[in-house]
Amino acid sequence: MSGKSNLATDHSRKEPRKTRQFQVIQGQYKVSKDEDVVLSTILGSCIATCLWDPIAGVGGMNHFLLPGDRGDSDKTLSYGAYSMELLINGLLKRGGERDRFEAKIFGGASMMVGLPEIGKKNIEFARKFLSEEDIPCTKESIGGTRARRIKFWPVSGRVRLLLIEQSEAPVLDEKPAVVAPPPGNDVELF
């Protein structure tokens, strides 16, 4: 017998993978093919679209504030049309194929008393855009009066959704109050 331990040559043990979480804030989008990446955001009246190609294993998330855009002279990611185009192009550049794209949309809540129904307009825009682009929307959590925390795994298309309670509707001059949700509000979508 050699004096060497069999444990030294055991390569079957694998270290647990460490995920890297990237925050997608208002006016941003991110695309990844890395299975260790998780994209996350918090939404009120804004919309986040999680778009992915299950065959290519590439996906991304955007976070936009307003529907449509204000024309070619004011391209900004805060507007849905521009944000959606950049997200689609990001997936195409990383090997995604448009005819395999699947979408999941989140947000569009009515968060502030007295403000126009921006959440409703965002929802209408997102649904119309996806329909016109022939991209199926396989899951959605939209509308209502609660904020949402979203985590999206872009390679697998998995989403985790947490609804956030509001103690009371804020008035126009106050920031929305966010209170920890009661147990059991964590929902995982496949």
C-alpha positions in Angstrom: 0.0 0.0 0.0 1.2 3.4 -0.7 0.8 5.9 2.1 -1.5 8.1 0.1 -5.1 8.6 1.2 -7.9 7.9 -1.3 -9.5 11.1 -0.3 -6.8 13.1 -2.0 -7.8 11.7 -5.4 -11.5 11.9 -4.9 -12.6 14.5 -7.5 -16.3 13.7 -7.3 -17.0 16.3 -4.6 -18.0 19.6 -5.9 -18.0 22.9 -4.2 -21.4 24.5 -4.0 -21.9 27.2 -6.6 -21.9 30.8 -5.5 -24.5 32.8 -7.3 -23.8 36.4 -8.2 -26.8 38.7 -7.9 -27.1 41.8 -10.0 -29.6 44.5 -9.3 -31.5 45.9 -12.3 -32.7 49.3 -11.4 -35.1 51.6 -13.1 -33.8 52.5 -16.6 -31.5 49.4 -16.9 -31.4 46.1 -18.5 -29.0 43.1 -18.1 -28.5 40.0 -20.2 -26.5 36.9 -19.2 -25.6 33.3 -20.2 -24.0 32.6 -16.8 -25.8 30.0 -14.8 -24.5 31.5 -11.6 -26.1 34.9 -12.2 -29.4 36.0 -10.6 -31.0 39.3 -11.8 -33.2 41.1 -9.2 -35.3 44.2 -9.0 -38.0 45.8 -6.9 -41.1 47.2 -8.7 -44.0 49.4 -8.0 -45.7 50.9 -11.0 -42.7 50.1 -13.2 -42.5 47.0 -15.3 -39.8 44.3 -15.5 -39.8 42.0 -18.4 -37.9 38.7 -17.9 -37.0 37.4 -21.4 -35.2 34.2 -22.2 -34.4 31.6 -24.8 -34.6 28.2 -23.2 -32.6 26.4 -25.9 -29.7 28.9 -26.0 -29.7 29.3 -22.2 -29.6 33.1 -22.3 -31.9 35.5 -20.7 -32.3 39.1 -19.4 -34.4 41.5 -17.5 -35.3 45.2 -18.0 -36.9 47.7 -15.7 -38.8 50.6 -17.3 -40.8 53.4 -15.8 -43.0 54.6 -18.7 -44.7 53.0 -21.6 -43.7 53.7 -25.2 -41.1 56.4 -25.9 -41.0 60.1 -26.8 -39.5 59.7 -30.2 -36.1 59.1 -31.7 -34.6 62.3 -30.2 -35.1 61.1 -26.6 -34.0 57.5 -26.4 -33.8 56.4 -22.8 -34.2 53.1 -21.0 -36.9 54.6 -18.8 -39.2 54.2 -21.8 -40.6 50.7 -22.5 -40.2 50.6 -26.3 -36.5 51.4 -26.2 -35.9 49.2 -23.2 -37.6 46.2 -24.8 -35.6 46.7 -28.1 -32.3 46.7 -26.2 -33.3 43.7 -24.2 -34.2 41.7 -27.3 -31.0 42.8 -29.1 -29.0 41.8 -26.1 -30.4 38.2 -26.2 -29.8 38.0 -30.0 -26.2 39.1 -29.6 -25.6 36.3 -27.1 -27.0 33.5 -29.3 -30.7 33.8 -28.6 -33.2 33.2 -31.4 -36.3 35.4 -31.5 -38.7 32.6 -32.4 -37.8 30.8 -29.1 -38.1 33.8 -26.8 -40.5 33.5 -23.8 -41.4 36.4 -21.6 -42.6 36.9 -18.0 -43.8 40.4 -16.9 -44.1 41.9 -13.4 -45.1 45.2 -11.8 -47.6 47.8 -12.9 -49.0 48.3 -9.5 -51.0 51.4 -8.5 -48.7 52.7 -5.7 -49.6 56.3 -5.1 -53.0 57.8 -4.4 -53.8 60.7 -6.8 -51.3 59.8 -9.5 -52.4 58.8 -13.0 -52.7 55.1 -13.7 -49.1 54.7 -14.9 -49.0 51.1 -13.7 -52.1 50.3 -15.9 -50.6 52.0 -18.9 -47.3 50.1 -18.4 -49.2 46.8 -18.3 -51.1 47.6 -21.5 -47.8 48.6 -23.2 -45.9 45.5 -22.2 -48.7 43.1 -23.3 -49.2 44.9 -26.6 -45.5 45.0 -27.3 -45.1 41.3 -26.7 -48.2 40.5 -28.7 -47.0 42.6 -31.7 -43.6 41.0 -31.5 -45.0 37.4 -31.3 -43.3 36.7 -28.0 -45.4 34.6 -25.8 -45.9 35.8 -22.2 -45.8 32.6 -20.1 -46.2 34.1 -16.7 -47.2 37.5 -15.2 -47.8 39.1 -11.8 -49.1 42.6 -12.6 -51.4 45.3 -11.2 -52.8 45.5 -7.7 -51.4 47.9 -5.1 -48.4 45.9 -3.8 -44.8 46.3 -4.7 -42.9 43.2 -5.9 -39.4 41.9 -5.5 -38.3 39.8 -8.4 -35.4 37.4 -8.8 -34.7 35.9 -12.2 -32.3 33.2 -13.2 -31.6 34.1 -16.9 -30.2 30.7 -18.0 -33.1 28.6 -16.7 -36.0 31.2 -16.8 -36.9 30.5 -13.2 -38.4 33.4 -11.3 -39.0 34.0 -7.6 -41.6 36.6 -6.7 -42.1 38.3 -3.3 -45.1 40.6 -2.8 -44.3 43.5 -0.4 -47.1 44.8 1.9 -47.7 48.5 2.2 -49.1 49.6 5.6 -51.2 52.3 4.0 -51.3 54.1 0.7 -48.9 57.1 0.7 -49.9 60.6 -0.1 -48.3 62.4 -3.0 -45.5 64.1 -0.9 -44.4 60.9 0.9 -42.2 58.0 -0.2 -44.1 54.7 -0.3 -43.8 52.8 3.0 -42.5 49.3 2.5 -43.2 46.8 5.3 -41.8 43.2 5.5 -44.3 40.8 4.0 -46.2 38.3 6.2 -44.9 34.7 6.0 -46.1 32.7 3.0 -45.9 35.5 0.3 -42.8 34.1 -1.4 -43.9 32.5 -4.6 -41.7 30.7 -7.1 -42.8 30.6 -10.8 -41.3 28.1 -13.2 
